[in-house]
Amino acid sequence: MHLWPEPETRDGLGVLRACRVERRDGAPPAGAATLWYSLPDLGPSERPEPDEPFLIAATIQAMAEGRDLVLHSTASAELLGNLAEFCDAWHQWRPERFARIDIGAERTTPRGMARRRGAGVAVSYSGGVDSSWTIWRHVNRLAGQRSRGITHAVFVHGFDIPLADTAAFEAGCGRAAPLLAALGISLVPMRTNFRDALPYYWEMAYGVALASCFHQLRPYCGEALVASSRPYDVLVFPMGSNVITDALLSSAELGVVHDGAGLNRCEKVAGLAEWPAGLAALRVCWEGIPRDRNCGRCEKCVRTMHNFLVAGLPIPPSFDRAPTLSQVEQVRLRSLSLAEEWSQLVVAAERNGVLAPWVRVARRKVARYRRRAAFREAASQLARATLPTGVRHLMRRAVYA
């Protein structure tokens, strides 16, 4: 996979940075696409490796397609070394899905080259629990010696809000800007077609997607915080963002820090009770319409409302209804990460003495998922040991149907 950066241009938001993604070997998917990012012009920038964000962005897609990755520009030895280690980790976790590939650039700046890192600290924000907690705890220095002075918050159009939905993005930014300004943080609206240009499974790709956006803020920011979605005691690998490989998305100019894994979601929700304005702006939903607010019906809305109930808190005004037992009964656990989220919720409910009927329903759903997962794993191991590749693929489709 070859990355050909294009000259920076101007657009309605400020600057447009684009890169042509080319596949040459004829293996599917063939052809080329253009990956782009649009963001405000933050001022003059002299960056030794301006095109590194494209290399970070394409890493998961290239591994999934089994293609070596080449940036036809300059990259730092620090980033190239980190991405090689990143590749090793993901291949070890899922060798059948992520190939070990070579990652390189036409030109490499040597390790340890003198440079000045930006003083700013970036974080992402779209209204979710994890990013809201990261912002609140650092602004109030609740992280002790780990606390950073956050200066920029990136709100990305093209991730959970589709590019076609301009109204939802503008409405979301309209609420976020004054909320963050009150904390001394500048909102950076950013648009990207990442999900169209590099369309691999989002649950695995969102970490490199987010890191590529953070690297667009160099040289103004020298550090970026990725809000943890999993606590240390229930880590799931691989996940798009995780406590092991997020730091490997750092370059010589910007360090990526995984933040907040010492707390689970219920504990973060309890901490956010001290930030009423943040709770009023909470937006966890990505399924409902309009997309700039919570639908109150999808799995994530239902789960988040129960996080508040388990913490002994009222449902915040960002939700227009209370959850029902019927909604919990309709939840389908489609992945290990989702099953672990509900498992955490059940454990927290039992610890806090919550005996509502929904706890029993959720516990039963988690147990059923784990039984099915154990069966799938046993069937997969048997197939790998005894069946030809073609038959294994047919069996996998049947088991996961």
Buried (B, 14 or more C-beta within 10 A) or exposed (E): BBBBBBEEEEEEBBBBBBBBBBBEEEEEEEEBBBBBBBBEEBEEBEBBBBBBBBBBBBBBBBBBBEBEBBBBBBBBBBBBEBBBEBBEBBBEBEEEBBBEBEBBBEEBBEEEEEBEBBEBBBBBBBBBBBBBBBBBBBBEEEBEEBEBEBBBBBBBBBBBBBBEBEEBBEBBBEBBBEBBEEBEBBBBBBBBBBBBBBEBEBBBBBBBBBBBBBBBBBBBBBBBBBBBBBBEEBBBBBBBBBBBBBBBBBBBBBBBBBBBBEBBBBBBBBBBBEBEEBBEBBBBBBEBEEBBBBBBBBBBBBBBBBBBBBBEBEBBEBBEEEBEEEBBEEBEBEEBBBBBBBBBBBBBBEEEEBEBEBBBBBBEBBEEBBEBBEEEEEBBEEBEEEEEEEEBEEBBEEBEE
